[in-house]
């Protein structure tokens, strides 16, 4: 029997064989899994940013900076979402177009586990009704965990407001969201009315 030493001293034999090409990592992961990874990463970063801003500068400044960031991001988000959906400036011409666009935008932006907890419907013409499942808004859960939900100013529904503003759409939100509705009334639900003449 050969010793281990004599075997290890032997030159390596290189086999002349062709290896199959390595599959591109993006071909091995589903679109929904990629969406969830990126969406959860964004939500986690957003929460950590808010938390550290709050610790360093206080809750009022954290709320102000959060809303300022959302407002300045909204036109960029809308432009990117329209591009990925293949929509031009003239492709959202009526209320139904807008309702479909907002649902599509939220579905590709939010992780599936979050998107399925937020429900939009149209109970009557030119009205979008939103409703979070009880206790399931990601911001409510995050701020509650940090112990600052009573001082938090909602950035979630504000983001949708900023999307509409970035698209030049007039609307009326009822109730007007400022503090966390989930905390104040145990539910987050309301209506966004869009005047017919604008659509």
Secondary structure as UniProt FT lines:
FT   HELIX           4..9
FT   HELIX           25..28
FT   HELIX           31..57
FT   HELIX           59..84
FT   TURN            85..86
FT   TURN            89..90
FT   HELIX           95..109
FT   HELIX           112..115
FT   TURN            116..117
FT   STRAND          118..121
FT   TURN            125..126
FT   STRAND          127..132
FT   TURN            134..135
FT   HELIX           138..146
FT   TURN            149..151
FT   HELIX           156..166
FT   TURN            167..168
FT   STRAND          172..174
FT   HELIX           181..185
FT   STRAND          189..193
FT   HELIX           196..198
//
